Amino acid sequence: MTHSLTDIEIARAADKKPIQEIGARLGIPDEHLLPFGHDKAKVSAEFIASLADRPKGHLVLVTAINPTPAGEGKTTTTVGLGDGLNAIGKSAAICIREASLGPCFGMKGGAAGGGYAQVVPMEDMNLHFTGDFHAITAAHNLLAAMIDNHIYWGNAQEIDIRRITFRRVMDINDRALRQIVCNLGGVANGFPREGGFDITVASEVMAILCLATDMADLERRLGDIIVGYRRDRSPVTCRDLKADGAMAVLLQQAMQPNLVQTLENNPAFVHGGPFANIAHGCNSVVATTTALKLADYVVTEAGFGADLGAEKFMDIKCRKAGLAPSAVVIVATVRALKMNGGVGKDGLGEENVTAVKKGCANLGRHIENLKQFGVPAVVAINHFVTDTDAEIEAIRDYVRGQGTEAILCRHWAEGSKGTEALATKVVQIVEQGAAQFAPLYPDDMPLFEKIECIAKRIYRADEVLADVKVRKQLRDWEAQGYGHLPICMAKTQYSFTTDPNKRGAPVGHSLPVREVRLSAGAGFVVVICGEIMTMPGLPKTPSAEAIHISAQGFIEGLF
Amino acid sequence: MTHSLTDIEIARAADKKPIQEIGARLGIPDEHLLPFGHDKAKVSAEFIASLADRPKGHLVLVTAINPTPAGEGKTTTTVGLGDGLNAIGKSAAICIREASLGPCFGMKGGAAGGGYAQVVPMEDMNLHFTGDFHAITAAHNLLAAMIDNHIYWGNAQEIDIRRITFRRVMDINDRALRQIVCNLGGVANGFPREGGFDITVASEVMAILCLATDMADLERRLGDIIVGYRRDRSPVTCRDLKADGAMAVLLQQAMQPNLVQTLENNPAFVHGGPFANIAHGCNSVVATTTALKLADYVVTEAGFGADLGAEKFMDIKCRKAGLAPSAVVIVATVRALKMNGGVGKDGLGEENVTAVKKGCANLGRHIENLKQFGVPAVVAINHFVTDTDAEIEAIRDYVRGQGTEAILCRHWAEGSKGTEALATKVVQIVEQGAAQFAPLYPDDMPLFEKIECIAKRIYRADEVLADVKVRKQLRDWEAQGYGHLPICMAKTQYSFTTDPNKRGAPVGHSLPVREVRLSAGAGFVVVICGEIMTMPGLPKTPSAEAIHISAQGFIEGLF
C-alpha cells in the first residue's frame, strides 16, 4: 500500500498528454485553447460564451473536518474522486484553486494533491502558472497608485487620507510591508499617510475575479470596490477614480480559466485562489460553470474545514452564481480525528480507537451542519499507512450512526483504483437526486441576524458579541443598500470557536466580532472574529533558502 | 504616402502566422517553442544550449540622435530594417526590449514600432506579455523580504539597517512608494526603517537577466547582488542570505527569450527591458546571441540617444557578451533635428532648412562618436509626412560631409518597401567587413578615469566634477575587486550635457557626478549625474482612466 516515490518524483514521472488532447475530450477546439507551454492552456472567453445554453452537469463539493497539523488531504481527495469518476466511466472534471507564491517560498511547500492523486505540471502550478496572480497584483496596485495620484493632483473626490481602506498587495510573505508610512520625501512624493500591503490572495480583486460571471460583471464589480471614505463618511469607489476599465484590461486574460490535467490525464480546471478567511476560499465561478457545461460531474473543493469553507461555498459562491451542489464529500483522516480527540502530534503513530471515537464528534457536527443546506453528504476516509482496521471501523460505525456512510479511499497510494468505491457512492447519491440545495439564510435577513444565524447554526455558539460600533456599521451599510449581501466569516479554521485550541465539537462558547469590513465589489460583508493575518511573514529558515535548480535542471526544494 | 489607419488598427488587421511557423523559419522545432497563446512563444533553454557551436550572424545596432518630444522612431526603424533585410532576401531577425506596464497606464501609451513597421501582438506586448517582468518583480521582492526577515530573526549577518541599499520594485508608476518607512506596527512586524520602491525596469535583477549568458551565470550574478552593508562597511550579498537559488527558480522561465513576429511575419525576439539610465538599456544577451545563431542578420536597438544607449551597448553589453556589431544605423528625423536646431514644438510643421542644418550638429557628433568604437555608421532619415525635400537634402548633404550616407526611409508608411535602400546599404557595409569593434576604454582603467573617458570623448565635457566622497567610494570598490567593471552612466537623455535643455552639440560644459552605485550582480558601476527618477509618478489624467474594453471586445486607450 505504500510507494517509495515522493510527490514530486511521481509528478515528474507523469505521462502528460498535450493539453489540446485534454481539451478535445471536453470538446474544446484547439483555437479556443490558449496554450501556456505544452501542458497548460486557458479556455477562451469566446468559447465559454458559446456554451450559454448548454445544460449543466452535477456539482460535487469536497470539504473536510476542521484542519489539524496531521493533514486531511482535501485537494488530494478532490483529485482522487475526479479520477475515480472517470475510471468508472463518467465524464468528470475537477476544479481547484491556484497556489500563492508566498507560502511556497515560506513554510509550506507547494502542492496540487499528493501521491498518485495530483494535478500536473506541479512546478508551474507552484510558480507563476499562467500569470493570473501577477495580473491581479498589477490590477490591484494600479488602483492603489491611482488613489494616491488622485490625492496628489488635487483630491477632487475629497478622499479622507485617514480613511483609505484599500491597501496594496504583493504575492510574497513580507511582514515588513504589513504596516508602512508612504508618500514620504516631500512635496513631489505626495501626502504622507499610513498604509500597508496584504498578500495577493487577500485582495478584493482576487475575490471579484473568482465571483464574476463574465468581463462585464467583472468590470462592474471592480467599479464597486470601496477604496476609502470622505470626511462625511460617504464611500469613494474605484469607479469614482476611473480605474475600473484599466483594471479589467489587466485582468482580461486572467479571467479565462486554466486547464491542466491529473496524473491520470483527466481534465482539471485550476483557477483563482481567494483567501478562505477574509474572502470565500473557492476557485472561480467561471471555471466551475465552464466545467459544468463540459462534463457530467464536476468535483470541487472549498478552503479550510466545512464550518468555514463549505458554508461560504454554499452561502456566497452557490447563492451568487446560481449553483446547486448535488452531493458533498467530507474528508476525514484517522490521524486528524485522533487530534480532534485530544491526541498530540507525537501520539499519532499509535493505535488509539478511543481518541478516534472522541474526535468523531467534530466530523458528526459537520455532517449535521451540511444537512442544513439540503445536500446529501458522504464521508471519505483518506487512508494513511499507519491507520489500523479498528480505527477505520470506529469511524465507519460512527458515521453510520449519523445516517450516512464513510468510505475508505486509497487514492494517494493507488490513484483512481483507490476511489472507485467513493465515486460509485457519489454517483448513486447524485442519481437519486435527493439534493435540495438552499443557502442557510435569506438575502433579506438583516446583516447582524445573518451573523447570528451562522454562529448559532454552524458554530453552535450561544451568542454573538459585538460592540455598538460594529452594530451601527452594519446598520449604516444596510441603509446604504448593502443589506442584501451575504456574510464572509473570518475566524480560525482550527475550531468551531474562535479559539484554535478548542478541537472536537465544543459548546457553550460565544462568537466575539472584532471588526466588520465591506467588500462591495466582491459582494460580501467580512466579519472578523479574532486575529486574522492578511500578510504572512517568512519563518526563521524560509524554504526559499533551499529552493534551487539542480545540476540536472530540476527545481528542488519547492515541494 | 500617408495611410489613414492608426497603429493599433494596423496591428489588429495583421495577418499573423502561427508562432510555430515563425519558429520553423529559424529552424526551431515545435517542441522547443513554449507557446503563450498562438502568437507568442519562448525558445527553450535546451534548444539554445544546442546552438553553442554554430557560427554567429551579423549584428546591426540601431541608435539615434538625442531624443526630443518630436520623436525619432528607433524601434520603428529597427523593425523596418529587419523587414527590409528580409525583403531583399536576407535571413534577418530583430531583437528589441519588452515594454513596462508602468508607463502604459501613465503617460506614454504602449507601442512596439509604428505604422507598417510594428511587432505584433501589440496588446499583449504592452500588457503582461509572457510574464517576464512579473517574474523579475517576484524574484526581486523575494530577496527584499528575505533581507527584512533575516534581520527580524536575529540578523546573523549583522546588516546595518541604515545601510540597506536594495529596495523593492513594482511595475507600476507609483510615487507614493518612492520613499516609505516599513516594518511599522510593533515587535511582530520587525525593525522600522526607511525603504522604498523603484519601477521594475530599474531592478538590478532586470539588468542581470539581460546580461546573463545562461542559468548558471544568472544564479551567480544574483548571488553577487549587494543588498546592503554592515557597520564596518563590508558588503552583504544576496548569496549571504541564500536567496540566489530561489530567485533563479523564479526566473527560469523568464530567462528564455520570447519570439513574436513583425507585421510582415518576420521573426522578432522581444526580451528584457532594463532602464537606459541606471542600467544599460538593451534587450537580453540571451535573445541577441540566440538570434545571431539563427539568422544571418540581427537588428537590435539601444535605449535613448547614441551618447547613452550606443555607448552602453558597446561598453557594457558587447564587451561583456563578446559581441561585435558590424554596422550602426543612426536614426534621425527632420523634426527632431529641427528641435535640436532650436525650433520649439509649435514650429515643427513649417519648412526650416536653417534649423535642420543647425540641428545636424547633434547628428554629426554621434557619427563622430561611433567611429571611436570602430563600427561603420549609416544614417536613417525616418520620414514624416511634413518633411520637405529641401530639409531632407540638407541632412543628406551634411552627412555626406561626415563621410557617410543618410538614407530616406519610409517604413512607417510602406513597411519593408520603405527600407530596402537602407537594408541594401547595411548589407554592403557588413559585406565590406570594415568593422573593427573595440570598446571605448579597457577593463583595467581606474574607475574614475573611465568616467572621464566617457565624459570627454562622448559627451565632450571639459571635466568631471566629483567630490572626495565619490572618488573615495570608487577607490574602495577598486580595492574590493570591482575596479574592472564598466561604467553605466545615468544622465539626461535629452542632451550631451546634464542639462536637458542644451540640445545640439554643446561644448564647454562639465559633468557633475552626484552619486555612484555598485551593481555588483549586473556587473557595472552606476554613475549618477543629475536627478534620476527610478520610480515615475502618474500624470494628472493617467491614460489608465481611458483604458477599457470596448463593446466589441477590443482593448481601447492603451496605445
HADDOCK unambig.tbl for C-alpha pairs under 7 A between the chains (distance, minus, plus):
assign (segid A and resid 34 and name CA) (segid B and resid 36 and name CA) 6.99 0.50 0.50
assign (segid A and resid 34 and name CA) (segid B and resid 37 and name CA) 4.35 0.50 0.50
assign (segid A and resid 34 and name CA) (segid B and resid 38 and name CA) 6.60 0.50 0.50
assign (segid A and resid 35 and name CA) (segid B and resid 35 and name CA) 5.92 0.50 0.50
assign (segid A and resid 35 and name CA) (segid B and resid 36 and name CA) 5.53 0.50 0.50
assign (segid A and resid 35 and name CA) (segid B and resid 37 and name CA) 4.89 0.50 0.50
assign (segid A and resid 36 and name CA) (segid B and resid 35 and name CA) 5.54 0.50 0.50
assign (segid A and resid 36 and name CA) (segid B and resid 36 and name CA) 4.57 0.50 0.50
assign (segid A and resid 36 and name CA) (segid B and resid 37 and name CA) 6.39 0.50 0.50
assign (segid A and resid 37 and name CA) (segid B and resid 34 and name CA) 4.36 0.50 0.50
assign (segid A and resid 37 and name CA) (segid B and resid 35 and name CA) 4.90 0.50 0.50
assign (segid A and resid 37 and name CA) (segid B and resid 36 and name CA) 6.39 0.50 0.50
assign (segid A and resid 38 and name CA) (segid B and resid 34 and name CA) 6.61 0.50 0.50
assign (segid A and resid 127 and name CA) (segid B and resid 250 and name CA) 6.90 0.50 0.50
assign (segid A and resid 131 and name CA) (segid B and resid 131 and name CA) 6.37 0.50 0.50
assign (segid A and resid 134 and name CA) (segid B and resid 134 and name CA) 6.22 0.50 0.50
assign (segid A and resid 142 and name CA) (segid B and resid 172 and name CA) 6.46 0.50 0.50
assign (segid A and resid 145 and name CA) (segid B and resid 174 and name CA) 5.15 0.50 0.50
assign (segid A and resid 148 and name CA) (segid B and resid 176 and name CA) 6.47 0.50 0.50
assign (segid A and resid 149 and name CA) (segid B and resid 538 and name CA) 6.43 0.50 0.50
assign (segid A and resid 153 and name CA) (segid B and resid 540 and name CA) 5.75 0.50 0.50
assign (segid A and resid 172 and name CA) (segid B and resid 142 and name CA) 6.47 0.50 0.50
assign (segid A and resid 174 and name CA) (segid B and resid 145 and name CA) 5.14 0.50 0.50
assign (segid A and resid 175 and name CA) (segid B and resid 183 and name CA) 6.96 0.50 0.50
assign (segid A and resid 175 and name CA) (segid B and resid 189 and name CA) 5.44 0.50 0.50
assign (segid A and resid 176 and name CA) (segid B and resid 148 and name CA) 6.48 0.50 0.50
assign (segid A and resid 176 and name CA) (segid B and resid 182 and name CA) 5.58 0.50 0.50
assign (segid A and resid 176 and name CA) (segid B and resid 183 and name CA) 4.07 0.50 0.50
assign (segid A and resid 176 and name CA) (segid B and resid 189 and name CA) 5.81 0.50 0.50
assign (segid A and resid 176 and name CA) (segid B and resid 190 and name CA) 6.30 0.50 0.50
assign (segid A and resid 177 and name CA) (segid B and resid 182 and name CA) 5.78 0.50 0.50
assign (segid A and resid 177 and name CA) (segid B and resid 183 and name CA) 6.14 0.50 0.50
assign (segid A and resid 179 and name CA) (segid B and resid 182 and name CA) 6.44 0.50 0.50
assign (segid A and resid 179 and name CA) (segid B and resid 183 and name CA) 6.32 0.50 0.50
assign (segid A and resid 179 and name CA) (segid B and resid 184 and name CA) 5.12 0.50 0.50
assign (segid A and resid 179 and name CA) (segid B and resid 185 and name CA) 5.97 0.50 0.50
assign (segid A and resid 180 and name CA) (segid B and resid 180 and name CA) 6.61 0.50 0.50
assign (segid A and resid 180 and name CA) (segid B and resid 181 and name CA) 5.44 0.50 0.50
assign (segid A and resid 180 and name CA) (segid B and resid 182 and name CA) 4.50 0.50 0.50
assign (segid A and resid 180 and name CA) (segid B and resid 183 and name CA) 6.57 0.50 0.50
assign (segid A and resid 180 and name CA) (segid B and resid 184 and name CA) 5.73 0.50 0.50
assign (segid A and resid 181 and name CA) (segid B and resid 180 and name CA) 5.44 0.50 0.50
assign (segid A and resid 181 and name CA) (segid B and resid 181 and name CA) 5.13 0.50 0.50
assign (segid A and resid 181 and name CA) (segid B and resid 182 and name CA) 6.72 0.50 0.50
assign (segid A and resid 182 and name CA) (segid B and resid 176 and name CA) 5.58 0.50 0.50
assign (segid A and resid 182 and name CA) (segid B and resid 177 and name CA) 5.78 0.50 0.50
assign (segid A and resid 182 and name CA) (segid B and resid 179 and name CA) 6.43 0.50 0.50
assign (segid A and resid 182 and name CA) (segid B and resid 180 and name CA) 4.50 0.50 0.50
assign (segid A and resid 182 and name CA) (segid B and resid 181 and name CA) 6.73 0.50 0.50
assign (segid A and resid 183 and name CA) (segid B and resid 175 and name CA) 6.98 0.50 0.50
assign (segid A and resid 183 and name CA) (segid B and resid 176 and name CA) 4.07 0.50 0.50
assign (segid A and resid 183 and name CA) (segid B and resid 177 and name CA) 6.14 0.50 0.50
assign (segid A and resid 183 and name CA) (segid B and resid 179 and name CA) 6.31 0.50 0.50
assign (segid A and resid 183 and name CA) (segid B and resid 180 and name CA) 6.57 0.50 0.50
assign (segid A and resid 184 and name CA) (segid B and resid 179 and name CA) 5.12 0.50 0.50
assign (segid A and resid 184 and name CA) (segid B and resid 180 and name CA) 5.74 0.50 0.50
assign (segid A and resid 185 and name CA) (segid B and resid 179 and name CA) 5.96 0.50 0.50
assign (segid A and resid 189 and name CA) (segid B and resid 175 and name CA) 5.44 0.50 0.50
assign (segid A and resid 189 and name CA) (segid B and resid 176 and name CA) 5.80 0.50 0.50
assign (segid A and resid 190 and name CA) (segid B and resid 176 and name CA) 6.26 0.50 0.50
assign (segid A and resid 242 and name CA) (segid B and resid 545 and name CA) 5.07 0.50 0.50
assign (segid A and resid 243 and name CA) (segid B and resid 544 and name CA) 6.53 0.50 0.50
assign (segid A and resid 243 and name CA) (segid B and resid 545 and name CA) 5.80 0.50 0.50
assign (segid A and resid 245 and name CA) (segid B and resid 547 and name CA) 5.71 0.50 0.50
assign (segid A and resid 245 and name CA) (segid B and resid 548 and name CA) 4.11 0.50 0.50
assign (segid A and resid 245 and name CA) (segid B and resid 549 and name CA) 6.72 0.50 0.50
assign (segid A and resid 246 and name CA) (segid B and resid 544 and name CA) 5.32 0.50 0.50
assign (segid A and resid 246 and name CA) (segid B and resid 545 and name CA) 6.83 0.50 0.50
assign (segid A and resid 246 and name CA) (segid B and resid 547 and name CA) 4.83 0.50 0.50
assign (segid A and resid 246 and name CA) (segid B and resid 548 and name CA) 5.33 0.50 0.50
assign (segid A and resid 248 and name CA) (segid B and resid 548 and name CA) 6.92 0.50 0.50
assign (segid A and resid 249 and name CA) (segid B and resid 548 and name CA) 5.97 0.50 0.50
assign (segid A and resid 249 and name CA) (segid B and resid 549 and name CA) 6.26 0.50 0.50
assign (segid A and resid 249 and name CA) (segid B and resid 555 and name CA) 6.74 0.50 0.50
assign (segid A and resid 250 and name CA) (segid B and resid 127 and name CA) 6.89 0.50 0.50
assign (segid A and resid 538 and name CA) (segid B and resid 149 and name CA) 6.43 0.50 0.50
assign (segid A and resid 540 and name CA) (segid B and resid 153 and name CA) 5.76 0.50 0.50
assign (segid A and resid 544 and name CA) (segid B and resid 243 and name CA) 6.53 0.50 0.50
assign (segid A and resid 544 and name CA) (segid B and resid 246 and name CA) 5.30 0.50 0.50
assign (segid A and resid 545 and name CA) (segid B and resid 242 and name CA) 5.07 0.50 0.50
assign (segid A and resid 545 and name CA) (segid B and resid 243 and name CA) 5.80 0.50 0.50
assign (segid A and resid 545 and name CA) (segid B and resid 246 and name CA) 6.84 0.50 0.50
assign (segid A and resid 547 and name CA) (segid B and resid 245 and name CA) 5.71 0.50 0.50
assign (segid A and resid 547 and name CA) (segid B and resid 246 and name CA) 4.82 0.50 0.50
assign (segid A and resid 548 and name CA) (segid B and resid 245 and name CA) 4.12 0.50 0.50
assign (segid A and resid 548 and name CA) (segid B and resid 246 and name CA) 5.33 0.50 0.50
assign (segid A and resid 548 and name CA) (segid B and resid 248 and name CA) 6.94 0.50 0.50
assign (segid A and resid 548 and name CA) (segid B and resid 249 and name CA) 5.99 0.50 0.50
assign (segid A and resid 549 and name CA) (segid B and resid 245 and name CA) 6.73 0.50 0.50
assign (segid A and resid 549 and name CA) (segid B and resid 249 and name CA) 6.27 0.50 0.50
assign (segid A and resid 555 and name CA) (segid B and resid 249 and name CA) 6.74 0.50 0.50
